[in-house]
């Protein structure tokens, strides 16, 4: 995965989280959701490789 692909993935996850939760929450809420999204995405990619 290139740096641009990683950046695109992270920004895509951030947009998805913000659309689902909306504005105005504490940063920690967004951090937890981004962590979940990225771990879920990483597990999916690892499963698809093997």
PDBQT receptor file of N, H, CA, C and O in Angstrom, charges set to zero:
ATOM      1  N   UNK A   1       0.850  -1.177   0.000  1.00  0.00    +0.000 N 
ATOM      2  CA  UNK A   1       0.000   0.000   0.000  1.00  0.00    +0.000 C 
ATOM      3  C   UNK A   1       0.896   1.240   0.000  1.00  0.00    +0.000 C 
ATOM      4  O   UNK A   1       1.824   1.344   0.802  1.00  0.00    +0.000 OA
ATOM      5  N   UNK A   2       0.613   2.164  -0.894  1.00  0.00    +0.000 N 
ATOM      6  H   UNK A   2      -0.141   2.079  -1.545  1.00  0.00    +0.000 HD
ATOM      7  CA  UNK A   2       1.407   3.388  -0.957  1.00  0.00    +0.000 C 
ATOM      8  C   UNK A   2       0.919   4.391   0.087  1.00  0.00    +0.000 C 
ATOM      9  O   UNK A   2      -0.142   4.226   0.689  1.00  0.00    +0.000 OA
ATOM     10  N   UNK A   3       1.720   5.424   0.281  1.00  0.00    +0.000 N 
ATOM     11  H   UNK A   3       2.582   5.558  -0.208  1.00  0.00    +0.000 HD
ATOM     12  CA  UNK A   3       1.332   6.462   1.241  1.00  0.00    +0.000 C 
ATOM     13  C   UNK A   3       0.029   7.135   0.821  1.00  0.00    +0.000 C 
ATOM     14  O   UNK A   3      -0.803   7.459   1.669  1.00  0.00    +0.000 OA
ATOM     15  N   UNK A   4      -0.150   7.345  -0.467  1.00  0.00    +0.000 N 
ATOM     16  H   UNK A   4       0.525   7.082  -1.155  1.00  0.00    +0.000 HD
ATOM     17  CA  UNK A   4      -1.383   7.972  -0.948  1.00  0.00    +0.000 C 
ATOM     18  C   UNK A   4      -2.599   7.087  -0.697  1.00  0.00    +0.000 C 
ATOM     19  O   UNK A   4      -3.668   7.589  -0.351  1.00  0.00    +0.000 OA
ATOM     20  N   UNK A   5      -2.449   5.791  -0.866  1.00  0.00    +0.000 N 
ATOM     21  H   UNK A   5      -1.581   5.383  -1.147  1.00  0.00    +0.000 HD
ATOM     22  CA  UNK A   5      -3.556   4.869  -0.605  1.00  0.00    +0.000 C 
ATOM     23  C   UNK A   5      -3.903   4.831   0.880  1.00  0.00    +0.000 C 
ATOM     24  O   UNK A   5      -5.076   4.781   1.249  1.00  0.00    +0.000 OA
ATOM     25  N   UNK A   6      -2.887   4.855   1.721  1.00  0.00    +0.000 N 
ATOM     26  H   UNK A   6      -1.934   4.895   1.422  1.00  0.00    +0.000 HD
ATOM     27  CA  UNK A   6      -3.119   4.871   3.171  1.00  0.00    +0.000 C 
ATOM     28  C   UNK A   6      -3.844   6.149   3.566  1.00  0.00    +0.000 C 
ATOM     29  O   UNK A   6      -4.809   6.114   4.330  1.00  0.00    +0.000 OA
ATOM     30  N   UNK A   7      -3.373   7.278   3.041  1.00  0.00    +0.000 N 
ATOM     31  H   UNK A   7      -2.590   7.306   2.420  1.00  0.00    +0.000 HD
ATOM     32  CA  UNK A   7      -4.002   8.567   3.334  1.00  0.00    +0.000 C 
ATOM     33  C   UNK A   7      -5.446   8.584   2.865  1.00  0.00    +0.000 C 
ATOM     34  O   UNK A   7      -6.330   9.052   3.582  1.00  0.00    +0.000 OA
ATOM     35  N   UNK A   8      -5.687   8.076   1.667  1.00  0.00    +0.000 N 
ATOM     36  H   UNK A   8      -4.969   7.696   1.085  1.00  0.00    +0.000 HD
ATOM     37  CA  UNK A   8      -7.047   8.024   1.124  1.00  0.00    +0.000 C 
ATOM     38  C   UNK A   8      -7.953   7.169   2.001  1.00  0.00    +0.000 C 
ATOM     39  O   UNK A   8      -9.110   7.524   2.227  1.00  0.00    +0.000 OA
ATOM     40  N   UNK A   9      -7.444   6.058   2.491  1.00  0.00    +0.000 N 
ATOM     41  H   UNK A   9      -6.505   5.769   2.307  1.00  0.00    +0.000 HD
ATOM     42  CA  UNK A   9      -8.217   5.170   3.356  1.00  0.00    +0.000 C 
ATOM     43  C   UNK A   9      -8.571   5.855   4.671  1.00  0.00    +0.000 C 
ATOM     44  O   UNK A   9      -9.710   5.775   5.131  1.00  0.00    +0.000 OA
ATOM     45  N   UNK A  10      -7.605   6.521   5.270  1.00  0.00    +0.000 N 
ATOM     46  H   UNK A  10      -6.679   6.586   4.897  1.00  0.00    +0.000 HD
ATOM     47  CA  UNK A  10      -7.842   7.194   6.553  1.00  0.00    +0.000 C 
ATOM     48  C   UNK A  10      -8.851   8.326   6.394  1.00  0.00    +0.000 C 
ATOM     49  O   UNK A  10      -9.764   8.467   7.207  1.00  0.00    +0.000 OA
ATOM     50  N   UNK A  11      -8.688   9.130   5.351  1.00  0.00    +0.000 N 
ATOM     51  H   UNK A  11      -7.946   9.015   4.690  1.00  0.00    +0.000 HD
ATOM     52  CA  UNK A  11      -9.625  10.235   5.123  1.00  0.00    +0.000 C 
ATOM     53  C   UNK A  11     -11.018   9.695   4.829  1.00  0.00    +0.000 C 
ATOM     54  O   UNK A  11     -12.011  10.252   5.297  1.00  0.00    +0.000 OA
ATOM     55  N   UNK A  12     -11.098   8.616   4.059  1.00  0.00    +0.000 N 
ATOM     56  H   UNK A  12     -10.291   8.164   3.679  1.00  0.00    +0.000 HD
ATOM     57  CA  UNK A  12     -12.393   8.001   3.779  1.00  0.00    +0.000 C 
ATOM     58  C   UNK A  12     -13.081   7.518   5.045  1.00  0.00    +0.000 C 
ATOM     59  O   UNK A  12     -14.290   7.686   5.201  1.00  0.00    +0.000 OA
ATOM     60  N   UNK A  13     -12.314   6.919   5.950  1.00  0.00    +0.000 N 
ATOM     61  H   UNK A  13     -11.331   6.783   5.823  1.00  0.00    +0.000 HD
ATOM     62  CA  UNK A  13     -12.869   6.472   7.228  1.00  0.00    +0.000 C 
ATOM     63  C   UNK A  13     -13.340   7.658   8.061  1.00  0.00    +0.000 C 
ATOM     64  O   UNK A  13     -14.401   7.603   8.683  1.00  0.00    +0.000 OA
ATOM     65  N   UNK A  14     -12.554   8.725   8.071  1.00  0.00    +0.000 N 
ATOM     66  H   UNK A  14     -11.693   8.770   7.565  1.00  0.00    +0.000 HD
ATOM     67  CA  UNK A  14     -12.931   9.913   8.844  1.00  0.00    +0.000 C 
ATOM     68  C   UNK A  14     -14.227  10.515   8.321  1.00  0.00    +0.000 C 
ATOM     69  O   UNK A  14     -15.086  10.918   9.104  1.00  0.00    +0.000 OA
ATOM     70  N   UNK A  15     -14.370  10.577   7.012  1.00  0.00    +0.000 N 
ATOM     71  H   UNK A  15     -13.671  10.250   6.375  1.00  0.00    +0.000 HD
ATOM     72  CA  UNK A  15     -15.598  11.115   6.419  1.00  0.00    +0.000 C 
ATOM     73  C   UNK A  15     -16.784  10.217   6.755  1.00  0.00    +0.000 C 
ATOM     74  O   UNK A  15     -17.862  10.711   7.087  1.00  0.00    +0.000 OA
ATOM     75  N   UNK A  16     -16.592   8.910   6.671  1.00  0.00    +0.000 N 
ATOM     76  H   UNK A  16     -15.716   8.509   6.401  1.00  0.00    +0.000 HD
ATOM     77  CA  UNK A  16     -17.664   7.963   6.985  1.00  0.00    +0.000 C 
ATOM     78  C   UNK A  16     -18.124   8.113   8.436  1.00  0.00    +0.000 C 
ATOM     79  O   UNK A  16     -19.323   8.143   8.714  1.00  0.00    +0.000 OA
ATOM     80  N   UNK A  17     -17.168   8.207   9.349  1.00  0.00    +0.000 N 
ATOM     81  H   UNK A  17     -16.195   8.183   9.122  1.00  0.00    +0.000 HD
ATOM     82  CA  UNK A  17     -17.500   8.363  10.768  1.00  0.00    +0.000 C 
ATOM     83  C   UNK A  17     -18.243   9.672  10.996  1.00  0.00    +0.000 C 
ATOM     84  O   UNK A  17     -19.250   9.698  11.703  1.00  0.00    +0.000 OA
ATOM     85  N   UNK A  18     -17.759  10.751  10.408  1.00  0.00    +0.000 N 
ATOM     86  H   UNK A  18     -16.941  10.731   9.833  1.00  0.00    +0.000 HD
ATOM     87  CA  UNK A  18     -18.387  12.063  10.607  1.00  0.00    +0.000 C 
ATOM     88  C   UNK A  18     -19.799  12.087  10.035  1.00  0.00    +0.000 C 
ATOM     89  O   UNK A  18     -20.694  12.686  10.631  1.00  0.00    +0.000 OA
ATOM     90  N   UNK A  19     -20.011  11.448   8.892  1.00  0.00    +0.000 N 
ATOM     91  H   UNK A  19     -19.284  10.962   8.407  1.00  0.00    +0.000 HD
ATOM     92  CA  UNK A  19     -21.359  11.396   8.308  1.00  0.00    +0.000 C 
ATOM     93  C   UNK A  19     -22.315  10.608   9.193  1.00  0.00    +0.000 C 
ATOM     94  O   UNK A  19     -23.480  10.976   9.342  1.00  0.00    +0.000 OA
ATOM     95  N   UNK A  20     -21.820   9.527   9.778  1.00  0.00    +0.000 N 
ATOM     96  H   UNK A  20     -20.874   9.228   9.657  1.00  0.00    +0.000 HD
ATOM     97  CA  UNK A  20     -22.682   8.694  10.620  1.00  0.00    +0.000 C 
ATOM     98  C   UNK A  20     -22.967   9.319  11.979  1.00  0.00    +0.000 C 
ATOM     99  O   UNK A  20     -24.084   9.209  12.486  1.00  0.00    +0.000 OA
ATOM    100  N   UNK A  21     -21.981   9.969  12.573  1.00  0.00    +0.000 N 
ATOM    101  H   UNK A  21     -21.074  10.058  12.161  1.00  0.00    +0.000 HD
ATOM    102  CA  UNK A  21     -22.149  10.530  13.913  1.00  0.00    +0.000 C 
ATOM    103  C   UNK A  21     -22.596  11.981  13.905  1.00  0.00    +0.000 C 
ATOM    104  O   UNK A  21     -23.272  12.433  14.830  1.00  0.00    +0.000 OA
ATOM    105  N   UNK A  22     -22.224  12.707  12.872  1.00  0.00    +0.000 N 
ATOM    106  H   UNK A  22     -21.675  12.340  12.120  1.00  0.00    +0.000 HD
ATOM    107  CA  UNK A  22     -22.551  14.125  12.799  1.00  0.00    +0.000 C 
ATOM    108  C   UNK A  22     -21.540  14.969  13.558  1.00  0.00    +0.000 C 
ATOM    109  O   UNK A  22     -20.629  14.441  14.197  1.00  0.00    +0.000 OA
ATOM    110  N   UNK A  23     -21.706  16.274  13.484  1.00  0.00    +0.000 N 
ATOM    111  H   UNK A  23     -22.445  16.703  12.965  1.00  0.00    +0.000 HD
ATOM    112  CA  UNK A  23     -20.767  17.186  14.136  1.00  0.00    +0.000 C 
ATOM    113  C   UNK A  23     -21.086  17.374  15.616  1.00  0.00    +0.000 C 
ATOM    114  O   UNK A  23     -22.169  17.020  16.083  1.00  0.00    +0.000 OA
ATOM    115  N   UNK A  24     -20.134  17.932  16.337  1.00  0.00    +0.000 N 
ATOM    116  H   UNK A  24     -19.254  18.220  15.958  1.00  0.00    +0.000 HD
ATOM    117  CA  UNK A  24     -20.390  18.369  17.704  1.00  0.00    +0.000 C 
ATOM    118  C   UNK A  24     -20.031  17.411  18.809  1.00  0.00    +0.000 C 
ATOM    119  O   UNK A  24     -20.248  17.727  19.979  1.00  0.00    +0.000 OA
ATOM    120  N   UNK A  25     -19.486  16.245  18.487  1.00  0.00    +0.000 N 
ATOM    121  H   UNK A  25     -19.310  15.988  17.537  1.00  0.00    +0.000 HD
ATOM    122  CA  UNK A  25     -19.100  15.311  19.543  1.00  0.00    +0.000 C 
ATOM    123  C   UNK A  25     -17.685  15.610  20.022  1.00  0.00    +0.000 C 
ATOM    124  O   UNK A  25     -16.935  16.337  19.370  1.00  0.00    +0.000 OA
ATOM    125  N   UNK A  26     -17.339  15.047  21.149  1.00  0.00    +0.000 N 
ATOM    126  H   UNK A  26     -17.948  14.457  21.678  1.00  0.00    +0.000 HD
ATOM    127  CA  UNK A  26     -15.977  15.181  21.643  1.00  0.00    +0.000 C 
ATOM    128  C   UNK A  26     -15.019  14.436  20.719  1.00  0.00    +0.000 C 
ATOM    129  O   UNK A  26     -15.389  13.456  20.073  1.00  0.00    +0.000 OA
ATOM    130  N   UNK A  27     -13.797  14.917  20.673  1.00  0.00    +0.000 N 
ATOM    131  H   UNK A  27     -13.497  15.713  21.198  1.00  0.00    +0.000 HD
ATOM    132  CA  UNK A  27     -12.781  14.303  19.819  1.00  0.00    +0.000 C 
ATOM    133  C   UNK A  27     -12.590  12.826  20.154  1.00  0.00    +0.000 C 
ATOM    134  O   UNK A  27     -12.342  12.012  19.265  1.00  0.00    +0.000 OA
ATOM    135  N   UNK A  28     -12.706  12.483  21.432  1.00  0.00    +0.000 N 
ATOM    136  H   UNK A  28     -12.907  13.145  22.154  1.00  0.00    +0.000 HD
ATOM    137  CA  UNK A  28     -12.503  11.094  21.849  1.00  0.00    +0.000 C 
ATOM    138  C   UNK A  28     -13.527  10.152  21.214  1.00  0.00    +0.000 C 
ATOM    139  O   UNK A  28     -13.206   8.997  20.932  1.00  0.00    +0.000 OA
ATOM    140  N   UNK A  29     -14.736  10.622  20.988  1.00  0.00    +0.000 N 
ATOM    141  H   UNK A  29     -14.996  11.560  21.217  1.00  0.00    +0.000 HD
ATOM    142  CA  UNK A  29     -15.752   9.791  20.336  1.00  0.00    +0.000 C 
ATOM    143  C   UNK A  29     -15.348   9.486  18.900  1.00  0.00    +0.000 C 
ATOM    144  O   UNK A  29     -15.470   8.351  18.440  1.00  0.00    +0.000 OA
ATOM    145  N   UNK A  30     -14.870  10.497  18.201  1.00  0.00    +0.000 N 
ATOM    146  H   UNK A  30     -14.770  11.419  18.574  1.00  0.00    +0.000 HD
ATOM    147  CA  UNK A  30     -14.413  10.292  16.829  1.00  0.00    +0.000 C 
ATOM    148  C   UNK A  30     -13.180   9.386  16.791  1.00  0.00    +0.000 C 
ATOM    149  O   UNK A  30     -13.053   8.550  15.896  1.00  0.00    +0.000 OA
ATOM    150  N   UNK A  31     -12.279   9.547  17.750  1.00  0.00    +0.000 N 
ATOM    151  H   UNK A  31     -12.382  10.226  18.477  1.00  0.00    +0.000 HD
ATOM    152  CA  UNK A  31     -11.076   8.718  17.804  1.00  0.00    +0.000 C 
ATOM    153  C   UNK A  31     -11.429   7.243  17.961  1.00  0.00    +0.000 C 
ATOM    154  O   UNK A  31     -10.866   6.390  17.276  1.00  0.00    +0.000 OA
ATOM    155  N   UNK A  32     -12.354   6.946  18.857  1.00  0.00    +0.000 N 
ATOM    156  H   UNK A  32     -12.812   7.639  19.414  1.00  0.00    +0.000 HD
ATOM    157  CA  UNK A  32     -12.753   5.552  19.073  1.00  0.00    +0.000 C 
ATOM    158  C   UNK A  32     -13.353   4.951  17.807  1.00  0.00    +0.000 C 
ATOM    159  O   UNK A  32     -13.047   3.815  17.443  1.00  0.00    +0.000 OA
ATOM    160  N   UNK A  33     -14.199   5.711  17.147  1.00  0.00    +0.000 N 
ATOM    161  H   UNK A  33     -14.448   6.634  17.442  1.00  0.00    +0.000 HD
ATOM    162  CA  UNK A  33     -14.841   5.213  15.930  1.00  0.00    +0.000 C 
ATOM    163  C   UNK A  33     -13.842   5.047  14.794  1.00  0.00    +0.000 C 
ATOM    164  O   UNK A  33     -13.912   4.071  14.046  1.00  0.00    +0.000 OA
ATOM    165  N   UNK A  34     -12.914   5.986  14.657  1.00  0.00    +0.000 N 
ATOM    166  H   UNK A  34     -12.858   6.779  15.265  1.00  0.00    +0.000 HD
ATOM    167  CA  UNK A  34     -11.873   5.854  13.636  1.00  0.00    +0.000 C 
ATOM    168  C   UNK A  34     -10.996   4.645  13.918  1.00  0.00    +0.000 C 
ATOM    169  O   UNK A  34     -10.613   3.923  12.997  1.00  0.00    +0.000 OA
ATOM    170  N   UNK A  35     -10.678   4.423  15.181  1.00  0.00    +0.000 N 
ATOM    171  H   UNK A  35     -10.989   5.010  15.929  1.00  0.00    +0.000 HD
ATOM    172  CA  UNK A  35      -9.886   3.253  15.549  1.00  0.00    +0.000 C 
ATOM    173  C   UNK A  35     -10.622   1.981  15.146  1.00  0.00    +0.000 C 
ATOM    174  O   UNK A  35     -10.029   1.084  14.546  1.00  0.00    +0.000 OA
ATOM    175  N   UNK A  36     -11.900   1.899  15.468  1.00  0.00    +0.000 N 
ATOM    176  H   UNK A  36     -12.382   2.628  15.955  1.00  0.00    +0.000 HD
ATOM    177  CA  UNK A  36     -12.696   0.721  15.122  1.00  0.00    +0.000 C 
ATOM    178  C   UNK A  36     -12.735   0.520  13.614  1.00  0.00    +0.000 C 
ATOM    179  O   UNK A  36     -12.533  -0.594  13.131  1.00  0.00    +0.000 OA
ATOM    180  N   UNK A  37     -12.994   1.592  12.864  1.00  0.00    +0.000 N 
ATOM    181  H   UNK A  37     -13.158   2.497  13.256  1.00  0.00    +0.000 HD
ATOM    182  CA  UNK A  37     -13.069   1.499  11.407  1.00  0.00    +0.000 C 
ATOM    183  C   UNK A  37     -11.743   1.024  10.822  1.00  0.00    +0.000 C 
ATOM    184  O   UNK A  37     -11.733   0.168   9.938  1.00  0.00    +0.000 OA
ATOM    185  N   UNK A  38     -10.631   1.565  11.300  1.00  0.00    +0.000 N 
ATOM    186  H   UNK A  38     -10.640   2.261  12.018  1.00  0.00    +0.000 HD
ATOM    187  CA  UNK A  38      -9.329   1.196  10.758  1.00  0.00    +0.000 C 
ATOM    188  C   UNK A  38      -8.940  -0.222  11.135  1.00  0.00    +0.000 C 
ATOM    189  O   UNK A  38      -8.361  -0.930  10.311  1.00  0.00    +0.000 OA
ATOM    190  N   UNK A  39      -9.236  -0.661  12.348  1.00  0.00    +0.000 N 
ATOM    191  H   UNK A  39      -9.706  -0.086  13.017  1.00  0.00    +0.000 HD
ATOM    192  CA  UNK A  39      -8.941  -2.038  12.745  1.00  0.00    +0.000 C 
ATOM    193  C   UNK A  39      -9.796  -2.994  11.928  1.00  0.00    +0.000 C 
ATOM    194  O   UNK A  39      -9.306  -4.022  11.460  1.00  0.00    +0.000 OA
ATOM    195  N   UNK A  40     -11.061  -2.665  11.755  1.00  0.00    +0.000 N 
ATOM    196  H   UNK A  40     -11.459  -1.831  12.135  1.00  0.00    +0.000 HD
ATOM    197  CA  UNK A  40     -11.959  -3.501  10.961  1.00  0.00    +0.000 C 
ATOM    198  C   UNK A  40     -11.457  -3.597   9.519  1.00  0.00    +0.000 C 
ATOM    199  O   UNK A  40     -11.464  -4.677   8.929  1.00  0.00    +0.000 OA
ATOM    200  N   UNK A  41     -11.028  -2.486   8.962  1.00  0.00    +0.000 N 
ATOM    201  H   UNK A  41     -11.022  -1.608   9.441  1.00  0.00    +0.000 HD
ATOM    202  CA  UNK A  41     -10.508  -2.462   7.597  1.00  0.00    +0.000 C 
ATOM    203  C   UNK A  41      -9.229  -3.275   7.496  1.00  0.00    +0.000 C 
ATOM    204  O   UNK A  41      -9.041  -4.015   6.530  1.00  0.00    +0.000 OA
ATOM    205  N   UNK A  42      -8.350  -3.146   8.477  1.00  0.00    +0.000 N 
ATOM    206  H   UNK A  42      -8.503  -2.544   9.261  1.00  0.00    +0.000 HD
ATOM    207  CA  UNK A  42      -7.095  -3.894   8.477  1.00  0.00    +0.000 C 
ATOM    208  C   UNK A  42      -7.365  -5.388   8.557  1.00  0.00    +0.000 C 
ATOM    209  O   UNK A  42      -6.726  -6.161   7.844  1.00  0.00    +0.000 OA
ATOM    210  N   UNK A  43      -8.289  -5.814   9.401  1.00  0.00    +0.000 N 
ATOM    211  H   UNK A  43      -8.808  -5.186   9.981  1.00  0.00    +0.000 HD
ATOM    212  CA  UNK A  43      -8.626  -7.233   9.507  1.00  0.00    +0.000 C 
ATOM    213  C   UNK A  43      -9.171  -7.749   8.186  1.00  0.00    +0.000 C 
ATOM    214  O   UNK A  43      -8.848  -8.864   7.775  1.00  0.00    +0.000 OA
ATOM    215  N   UNK A  44      -9.992  -6.954   7.518  1.00  0.00    +0.000 N 
ATOM    216  H   UNK A  44     -10.254  -6.049   7.852  1.00  0.00    +0.000 HD
ATOM    217  CA  UNK A  44     -10.555  -7.360   6.232  1.00  0.00    +0.000 C 
ATOM    218  C   UNK A  44      -9.440  -7.542   5.209  1.00  0.00    +0.000 C 
ATOM    219  O   UNK A  44      -9.429  -8.527   4.470  1.00  0.00    +0.000 OA
ATOM    220  N   UNK A  45      -8.515  -6.611   5.163  1.00  0.00    +0.000 N 
ATOM    221  H   UNK A  45      -8.524  -5.811   5.764  1.00  0.00    +0.000 HD
ATOM    222  CA  UNK A  45      -7.425  -6.696   4.185  1.00  0.00    +0.000 C 
ATOM    223  C   UNK A  45      -6.510  -7.874   4.487  1.00  0.00    +0.000 C 
ATOM    224  O   UNK A  45      -6.038  -8.538   3.563  1.00  0.00    +0.000 OA
ATOM    225  N   UNK A  46      -6.252  -8.144   5.756  1.00  0.00    +0.000 N 
ATOM    226  H   UNK A  46      -6.635  -7.605   6.506  1.00  0.00    +0.000 HD
ATOM    227  CA  UNK A  46      -5.412  -9.283   6.096  1.00  0.00    +0.000 C 
ATOM    228  C   UNK A  46      -6.100 -10.585   5.724  1.00  0.00    +0.000 C 
ATOM    229  O   UNK A  46      -5.452 -11.505   5.225  1.00  0.00    +0.000 OA
ATOM    230  N   UNK A  47      -7.410 -10.678   5.960  1.00  0.00    +0.000 N 
ATOM    231  H   UNK A  47      -7.937  -9.931   6.365  1.00  0.00    +0.000 HD
ATOM    232  CA  UNK A  47      -8.153 -11.883   5.600  1.00  0.00    +0.000 C 
ATOM    233  C   UNK A  47      -8.168 -12.094   4.094  1.00  0.00    +0.000 C 
ATOM    234  O   UNK A  47      -8.091 -13.230   3.627  1.00  0.00    +0.000 OA
ATOM    235  N   UNK A  48      -8.266 -11.014   3.332  1.00  0.00    +0.000 N 
ATOM    236  H   UNK A  48      -8.329 -10.090   3.711  1.00  0.00    +0.000 HD
ATOM    237  CA  UNK A  48      -8.355 -11.152   1.882  1.00  0.00    +0.000 C 
ATOM    238  C   UNK A  48      -7.007 -11.514   1.262  1.00  0.00    +0.000 C 
ATOM    239  O   UNK A  48      -6.963 -12.017   0.139  1.00  0.00    +0.000 OA
ATOM    240  N   UNK A  49      -5.910 -11.267   1.977  1.00  0.00    +0.000 N 
ATOM    241  H   UNK A  49      -5.947 -10.859   2.889  1.00  0.00    +0.000 HD
ATOM    242  CA  UNK A  49      -4.584 -11.604   1.461  1.00  0.00    +0.000 C 
ATOM    243  C   UNK A  49      -4.321 -13.091   1.614  1.00  0.00    +0.000 C 
ATOM    244  O   UNK A  49      -3.739 -13.716   0.728  1.00  0.00    +0.000 OA
ATOM    245  N   UNK A  50      -4.745 -13.654   2.724  1.00  0.00    +0.000 N 
ATOM    246  H   UNK A  50      -5.218 -13.146   3.444  1.00  0.00    +0.000 HD
ATOM    247  CA  UNK A  50      -4.454 -15.061   2.990  1.00  0.00    +0.000 C 
ATOM    248  C   UNK A  50      -5.544 -15.905   2.479  1.00  0.00    +0.000 C 
ATOM    249  O   UNK A  50      -5.488 -17.129   2.606  1.00  0.00    +0.000 OA
TER     250      UNK A  50
